[in-house]
Amino acid sequence: MNSIKLASIALRNLFRNSRRTLITILVSSAGFAALAIVAGYMDFTFYGLKEMTICRGFTSSGGTGHIQILTQESLQKEERYPLEYGIADNEKIQALIASNKSIKATIPRIEFNGLISNGEKSISFLGIGIDPEKESELMHYWNALDKMSSKTKMDDSSYKKLELTGQNGVLLGEGMAKALNAETGSSLMLMGTTVDGAVNVLDVTVAGVVKSTMKSIDRYYLVTNISTAQSLMQTDRVSKIVVVLDKTDNTAAVTPHVSAAINGSGKPALFTVIPWDQLAEYYHSIRDAYRIIFSFTGIIVVVIVFLSCTNTMLMSTMERVREIGTLKAIGIANPWISLMFLFEGFFIGLMSLVGGMALKIIFSFIINNSGFRMPPPPGMSSTYLLKIYPATEFLPWIALLVMFSTTFSGLLTLLKIRKISIVNSLTHV
């Protein structure tokens, strides 16, 4: 008896019991397809969450960009007054790194807070001062992503409205606008603290009402021109400079070059350069939670496939007791018989991979073209379009899991085979 002949016998055995084999293949194929679709959804979720963190963010500070530049002191010390440790000459810093081919845009920002009033009611706000034209680069980056559907494009019309309204225009979160009974064109007052510690007031006009990414910040969300924020605080400094790259994958390579360009060599570093992933607490918390959920789902599917194949092999063993006894009677040893069952499991696994890939492609196509929208994740305010990505990097591992489950489920039959004597097996009914 040789392995090739044994494999041929195992393959014929599968076709001889075609109905049982088909059921097992369908279960295993469904398991492979389920794992592949879950992996595709996981890949889509992590990719979308990562790029959403970069482009829009999940805090009142907006998108993180790929890299942020801040002064060392702003991270190490508490400010006694607004922008005490802000970046003084931000245009010079931007010019130092503008020549890098991987950098698409540099965006100055001011983070500030205070009170906003309609004359009858005052509420606190968390604001950012931006350059609307430069801030739109983050949306242009998002819209240029290959993996993003045309249905998920970002609209920068609110920034254009802010730019058209002029210096004292503001964008309000929906919750804040509702609380102040404000709408586009309404006149409000901003109150904040200057760098000298005095209270300053500016009259502003609502350029538009926007929906922030998080429900928790929608009531406090405010965006204005960077010049308006500087006028309120009477300063020419900015809080940070956000750097937008051509690709997220270039972040690790570009970060040290940006640091070297702005800090020089042989001098104490005045600025800190922080990549996006060190700023994305929400992204990491959601990613870790999803990994646990997806891993648990994967384990359940693998167990179902393994038990299904084990059941098939044990049923096959009991139905073929006389056949096993005959094989033993003509001198074929237990290991060879066990190997035959392993071959059967291996062939079931191969057929399952083919069927599973077909199911995965079909269902992925249906889901991706269905236009189905998922409900907002916890704390968020917007639904999102469901997509299944190919997730090709996960497919070999899923294939190995399915092959392992189908092939080595046959090992459990070995214990049964060893207990079957030749005499009893030949008379088994």
C-alpha positions as semicolon CSV with decimal commas, in nm:
position;residue;x (nm);y (nm);z (nm)
1;M;0,000;0,000;0,000
2;N;0,139;0,341;-0,094
3;S;0,018;0,696;-0,024
4;I;-0,092;0,768;-0,382
5;K;-0,307;0,458;-0,400
6;L;-0,448;0,532;-0,055
7;A;-0,536;0,888;-0,161
8;S;-0,713;0,749;-0,467
9;I;-0,918;0,512;-0,249
10;A;-1,002;0,799;-0,009
11;L;-1,126;1,013;-0,297
12;R;-1,343;0,730;-0,430
13;N;-1,485;0,679;-0,081
14;L;-1,598;1,042;-0,074
15;F;-1,787;1,009;-0,403
16;R;-1,934;0,678;-0,292
17;N;-2,098;0,855;0,002
18;S;-2,177;1,165;-0,198
19;R;-2,472;1,294;0,007
20;R;-2,286;1,288;0,339
21;T;-1,977;1,434;0,173
22;L;-2,179;1,714;0,013
23;I;-2,335;1,814;0,346
24;T;-1,992;1,826;0,512
25;I;-1,845;2,028;0,226
26;L;-2,135;2,274;0,243
27;V;-2,088;2,322;0,619
28;S;-1,712;2,365;0,580
29;S;-1,757;2,598;0,281
30;A;-2,003;2,806;0,478
31;G;-1,750;2,819;0,762
32;F;-1,474;2,939;0,530
33;A;-1,704;3,196;0,369
34;A;-1,824;3,319;0,708
35;L;-1,469;3,364;0,837
36;A;-1,360;3,534;0,514
37;I;-1,657;3,773;0,521
38;V;-1,596;3,852;0,890
39;A;-1,230;3,918;0,806
40;G;-1,338;4,141;0,516
41;Y;-1,574;4,333;0,742
42;M;-1,300;4,364;1,006
43;D;-1,056;4,493;0,743
44;F;-1,317;4,743;0,621
45;T;-1,394;4,856;0,977
46;F;-1,032;4,905;1,081
47;Y;-0,939;5,079;0,756
48;G;-1,239;5,313;0,770
49;L;-1,189;5,387;1,139
50;K;-0,820;5,462;1,083
51;E;-0,879;5,698;0,793
52;M;-1,178;5,860;0,966
53;T;-0,957;5,929;1,267
54;I;-0,705;6,098;1,038
55;C;-0,958;6,299;0,836
56;R;-1,235;6,392;1,080
57;G;-1,137;6,261;1,421
58;F;-1,354;6,171;1,717
59;T;-1,287;6,475;1,937
60;S;-1,362;6,846;1,918
61;S;-1,008;6,894;1,778
62;G;-1,100;6,747;1,438
63;G;-0,900;6,497;1,234
64;T;-0,555;6,409;1,365
65;G;-0,393;6,422;1,021
66;H;-0,103;6,184;0,971
67;I;0,142;6,383;1,184
68;Q;0,104;6,666;1,433
69;I;0,370;6,922;1,528
70;L;0,356;7,079;1,875
71;T;0,608;7,256;2,097
72;Q;0,784;7,043;2,358
73;E;0,669;7,276;2,635
74;S;0,301;7,242;2,544
75;L;0,322;6,872;2,632
76;Q;0,546;6,905;2,936
77;K;0,402;7,210;3,114
78;E;0,064;7,352;3,210
79;E;-0,019;7,677;3,033
80;R;-0,087;7,976;3,257
81;Y;-0,273;8,152;2,976
82;P;-0,398;8,048;2,630
83;L;-0,127;7,954;2,379
84;E;0,157;8,033;2,621
85;Y;0,344;7,742;2,460
86;G;0,191;7,771;2,114
87;I;0,387;7,776;1,788
88;A;0,496;8,135;1,724
89;D;0,611;8,127;1,361
90;N;0,396;7,857;1,207
91;E;0,446;7,970;0,845
92;K;0,821;7,923;0,878
93;I;0,771;7,572;1,018
94;Q;0,537;7,486;0,731
95;A;0,792;7,613;0,478
96;L;1,066;7,392;0,627
97;I;0,877;7,071;0,550
98;A;0,682;7,173;0,239
99;S;0,948;7,033;0,003
100;N;0,892;6,673;0,118
101;K;0,723;6,490;-0,171
102;S;0,513;6,274;0,062
103;I;0,352;6,577;0,227
104;K;0,029;6,697;0,062
105;A;-0,061;6,976;0,302
106;T;0,028;7,146;0,631
107;I;-0,265;7,280;0,832
108;P;-0,231;7,524;1,125
109;R;-0,491;7,500;1,401
110;I;-0,583;7,679;1,720
111;E;-0,767;7,500;2,000
112;F;-0,955;7,730;2,234
113;N;-1,263;7,748;2,455
114;G;-1,496;8,001;2,608
115;L;-1,861;8,101;2,608
116;I;-2,099;8,167;2,320
117;S;-2,418;8,366;2,370
118;N;-2,729;8,466;2,180
119;G;-2,799;8,749;2,426
120;E;-3,038;8,544;2,636
121;K;-2,845;8,224;2,693
122;S;-2,475;8,144;2,719
123;I;-2,314;7,801;2,689
124;S;-1,955;7,684;2,687
125;F;-1,785;7,569;2,367
126;L;-1,478;7,374;2,258
127;G;-1,354;7,547;1,945
128;I;-1,092;7,512;1,677
129;G;-0,961;7,787;1,455
130;I;-0,880;7,667;1,104
131;D;-0,781;7,776;0,758
132;P;-1,089;7,651;0,562
133;E;-0,899;7,611;0,235
134;K;-0,620;7,406;0,393
135;E;-0,858;7,208;0,612
136;S;-1,037;7,092;0,297
137;E;-0,720;6,901;0,205
138;L;-0,812;6,635;0,461
139;M;-1,143;6,579;0,282
140;H;-0,972;6,574;-0,056
141;Y;-0,735;6,309;0,081
142;W;-1,034;6,101;0,201
143;N;-1,214;6,132;-0,132
144;A;-0,902;6,017;-0,317
145;L;-0,871;5,693;-0,118
146;D;-0,896;5,390;-0,348
147;K;-1,092;5,178;-0,102
148;M;-1,363;5,436;-0,039
149;S;-1,693;5,418;-0,225
150;S;-1,822;5,722;-0,411
151;K;-2,118;5,707;-0,170
152;T;-1,890;5,784;0,126
153;K;-1,729;6,098;-0,016
154;M;-1,683;6,389;0,224
155;D;-1,830;6,729;0,145
156;D;-1,631;7,045;0,224
157;S;-1,923;7,281;0,154
158;S;-1,937;7,386;0,521
159;Y;-1,575;7,506;0,502
160;K;-1,657;7,699;0,185
161;K;-1,949;7,865;0,364
162;L;-1,715;7,957;0,650
163;E;-1,469;8,108;0,405
164;L;-1,741;8,304;0,223
165;T;-1,892;8,438;0,546
166;G;-1,570;8,620;0,623
167;Q;-1,343;8,656;0,922
168;N;-1,606;8,639;1,196
169;G;-1,800;8,339;1,067
170;V;-1,852;8,027;1,280
171;L;-1,977;7,673;1,225
172;L;-2,184;7,527;1,510
173;G;-2,258;7,169;1,605
174;E;-2,624;7,071;1,570
175;G;-2,664;7,038;1,947
176;M;-2,517;7,383;2,011
177;A;-2,728;7,546;1,739
178;K;-3,042;7,390;1,885
179;A;-2,951;7,502;2,238
180;L;-2,896;7,861;2,121
181;N;-3,191;7,856;1,880
182;A;-2,943;7,962;1,610
183;E;-2,939;7,900;1,237
184;T;-2,735;8,009;0,937
185;G;-2,707;8,388;0,943
186;S;-2,776;8,427;1,317
187;S;-2,561;8,676;1,510
188;L;-2,393;8,553;1,829
189;M;-2,122;8,663;2,069
190;L;-1,800;8,476;2,146
191;M;-1,638;8,535;2,484
192;G;-1,288;8,410;2,560
193;T;-0,967;8,483;2,747
194;T;-0,680;8,670;2,582
195;V;-0,314;8,581;2,628
196;D;-0,299;8,863;2,886
197;G;-0,573;8,708;3,095
198;A;-0,839;8,962;3,001
199;V;-1,187;8,875;2,875
200;N;-1,253;8,954;2,511
201;V;-1,579;8,952;2,316
202;L;-1,635;8,916;1,941
203;D;-1,954;8,940;1,739
204;V;-1,982;8,643;1,503
205;T;-2,219;8,520;1,234
206;V;-2,331;8,158;1,197
207;A;-2,198;8,037;0,861
208;G;-2,355;7,695;0,894
209;V;-2,469;7,414;1,122
210;V;-2,272;7,088;1,102
211;K;-2,302;6,740;1,244
212;S;-1,994;6,633;1,438
213;T;-1,879;6,270;1,445
214;M;-1,954;6,220;1,816
215;K;-2,284;6,287;1,994
216;S;-2,100;6,378;2,313
217;I;-1,928;6,682;2,157
218;D;-2,207;6,802;1,927
219;R;-2,341;7,042;2,190
220;Y;-2,000;7,206;2,241
221;Y;-1,857;7,194;1,888
222;L;-1,751;7,521;1,722
223;V;-1,527;7,593;1,421
224;T;-1,410;7,935;1,309
225;N;-1,141;8,097;1,097
226;I;-0,796;8,089;1,251
227;S;-0,781;8,468;1,225
228;T;-1,102;8,497;1,429
229;A;-0,960;8,276;1,705
230;Q;-0,637;8,478;1,705
231;S;-0,835;8,803;1,730
232;L;-1,034;8,667;2,023
233;M;-0,717;8,569;2,210
234;Q;-0,510;8,857;2,070
235;T;-0,218;8,640;1,956
236;D;-0,046;8,531;1,636
237;R;0,039;8,184;1,765
238;V;-0,122;7,850;1,679
239;S;-0,171;7,537;1,889
240;K;-0,038;7,285;1,639
241;I;0,040;7,213;1,276
242;V;-0,132;6,911;1,121
243;V;0,054;6,736;0,839
244;V;-0,134;6,546;0,567
245;L;0,059;6,282;0,369
246;D;-0,012;6,116;0,036
247;K;-0,050;5,774;0,206
248;T;-0,100;5,664;0,565
249;D;0,161;5,390;0,514
250;N;0,427;5,660;0,475
251;T;0,373;5,798;0,827
252;A;0,652;5,601;0,995
253;A;0,903;5,694;0,723
254;V;0,816;6,065;0,705
255;T;0,791;6,136;1,080
256;P;1,169;6,137;1,151
257;H;1,234;6,352;0,842
258;V;0,981;6,611;0,961
259;S;1,138;6,612;1,307
260;A;1,488;6,660;1,164
261;A;1,372;6,940;0,933
262;I;1,209;7,152;1,204
263;N;1,443;7,076;1,495
264;G;1,772;7,073;1,306
265;S;2,068;6,866;1,424
266;G;2,283;6,902;1,733
267;K;2,029;7,126;1,908
268;P;1,774;7,061;2,183
269;A;1,444;6,974;2,016
270;L;1,195;7,260;2,037
271;F;0,914;7,071;1,868
272;T;0,754;6,732;1,915
273;V;0,641;6,538;1,607
274;I;0,362;6,290;1,687
275;P;0,227;6,030;1,440
276;W;-0,150;5,985;1,420
277;D;-0,164;5,646;1,595
278;Q;-0,029;5,797;1,917
279;L;-0,318;6,043;1,920
280;A;-0,598;5,800;1,834
281;E;-0,729;5,670;2,167
282;Y;-1,079;5,610;2,034
283;Y;-0,944;5,416;1,736
284;H;-0,736;5,186;1,957
285;S;-1,021;5,121;2,203
286;I;-1,267;5,033;1,923
287;R;-1,007;4,822;1,740
288;D;-0,925;4,620;2,053
289;A;-1,295;4,561;2,125
290;Y;-1,366;4,453;1,766
291;R;-1,068;4,218;1,763
292;I;-1,206;4,035;2,065
293;I;-1,551;4,011;1,903
294;F;-1,415;3,893;1,567
295;S;-1,177;3,643;1,732
296;F;-1,462;3,496;1,937
297;T;-1,677;3,470;1,624
298;G;-1,393;3,297;1,439
299;I;-1,344;3,044;1,719
300;I;-1,714;2,955;1,715
301;V;-1,713;2,901;1,337
302;V;-1,396;2,687;1,350
303;V;-1,546;2,472;1,628
304;I;-1,865;2,421;1,424
305;V;-1,664;2,315;1,118
306;F;-1,445;2,084;1,326
307;L;-1,742;1,917;1,497
308;S;-1,926;1,877;1,167
309;C;-1,629;1,706;1,005
310;T;-1,567;1,493;1,314
311;N;-1,929;1,381;1,309
312;T;-1,897;1,289;0,940
313;M;-1,579;1,091;0,999
314;L;-1,723;0,903;1,298
315;M;-2,042;0,823;1,105
316;S;-1,829;0,705;0,815
317;T;-1,628;0,487;1,049
318;M;-1,935;0,321;1,199
319;E;-2,093;0,264;0,858
320;R;-1,772;0,112;0,724
321;V;-1,682;-0,122;1,010
322;R;-1,693;-0,429;0,783
323;E;-1,482;-0,249;0,524
324;I;-1,224;-0,160;0,791
325;G;-1,226;-0,520;0,914
326;T;-1,166;-0,646;0,559
327;L;-0,873;-0,406;0,516
328;K;-0,723;-0,532;0,840
329;A;-0,782;-0,894;0,738
330;I;-0,582;-0,852;0,416
331;G;-0,291;-0,709;0,615
332;I;-0,334;-0,331;0,601
333;A;-0,214;-0,181;0,930
334;N;-0,411;0,066;1,144
335;P;-0,185;0,365;1,055
336;W;-0,259;0,318;0,684
337;I;-0,632;0,299;0,750
338;S;-0,611;0,612;0,966
339;L;-0,415;0,784;0,689
340;M;-0,697;0,703;0,449
341;F;-0,941;0,888;0,674
342;L;-0,697;1,179;0,696
343;F;-0,688;1,193;0,316
344;E;-1,067;1,200;0,310
345;G;-1,066;1,495;0,551
346;F;-0,795;1,665;0,345
347;F;-0,995;1,632;0,022
348;I;-1,308;1,760;0,196
349;G;-1,100;2,059;0,306
350;L;-0,980;2,130;-0,048
351;M;-1,332;2,111;-0,189
352;S;-1,452;2,333;0,096
353;L;-1,197;2,600;0,007
354;V;-1,319;2,610;-0,352
355;G;-1,683;2,623;-0,244
356;G;-1,606;2,871;0,033
357;M;-1,429;3,111;-0,202
358;A;-1,725;3,098;-0,439
359;L;-1,968;3,170;-0,155
360;K;-1,747;3,449;-0,023
361;I;-1,728;3,620;-0,363
362;I;-2,104;3,590;-0,421
363;F;-2,210;3,719;-0,079
364;S;-1,946;3,995;-0,077
365;F;-2,075;4,116;-0,413
366;I;-2,435;4,114;-0,287
367;I;-2,346;4,301;0,034
368;N;-2,123;4,556;-0,138
369;N;-2,394;4,643;-0,389
370;S;-2,689;4,636;-0,151
371;G;-2,637;4,989;-0,017
372;F;-2,702;4,858;0,334
373;R;-2,609;5,104;0,610
374;M;-2,490;5,003;0,953
375;P;-2,621;5,179;1,265
376;P;-2,384;5,429;1,431
377;P;-2,119;5,277;1,659
378;P;-2,153;5,360;2,032
379;G;-2,126;5,735;2,089
380;M;-2,123;5,829;1,720
381;S;-2,391;6,020;1,534
382;S;-2,376;5,888;1,176
383;T;-2,456;5,559;1,005
384;Y;-2,206;5,415;0,759
385;L;-2,221;5,212;0,439
386;L;-2,146;4,842;0,486
387;K;-1,864;4,702;0,275
388;I;-1,673;4,374;0,266
389;Y;-1,309;4,409;0,164
390;P;-1,115;4,122;-0,002
391;A;-0,889;4,085;0,307
392;T;-0,648;3,871;0,105
393;E;-0,387;3,876;0,382
394;F;-0,627;3,681;0,608
395;L;-0,739;3,420;0,353
396;P;-0,432;3,190;0,381
397;W;-0,479;3,171;0,759
398;I;-0,850;3,101;0,725
399;A;-0,773;2,832;0,467
400;L;-0,525;2,671;0,707
401;L;-0,783;2,671;0,987
402;V;-1,043;2,503;0,767
403;M;-0,792;2,251;0,629
404;F;-0,672;2,173;0,981
405;S;-1,031;2,127;1,103
406;T;-1,133;1,896;0,819
407;T;-0,810;1,696;0,800
408;F;-0,739;1,635;1,165
409;S;-1,099;1,566;1,257
410;G;-1,014;1,228;1,102
411;L;-0,765;1,163;1,381
412;L;-1,052;1,104;1,623
413;T;-1,150;0,805;1,413
414;L;-0,811;0,651;1,490
415;L;-0,922;0,571;1,845
416;K;-1,232;0,401;1,711
417;I;-1,039;0,206;1,447
418;R;-0,788;0,069;1,698
419;K;-1,068;-0,079;1,910
420;I;-1,226;-0,270;1,621
421;S;-1,109;-0,632;1,605
422;I;-1,104;-0,819;1,275
423;V;-1,352;-1,087;1,389
424;N;-1,607;-0,844;1,530
425;S;-1,582;-0,608;1,236
426;L;-1,642;-0,879;0,976
427;T;-1,963;-0,985;1,151
428;H;-2,075;-0,628;1,226
429;V;-2,422;-0,537;1,105
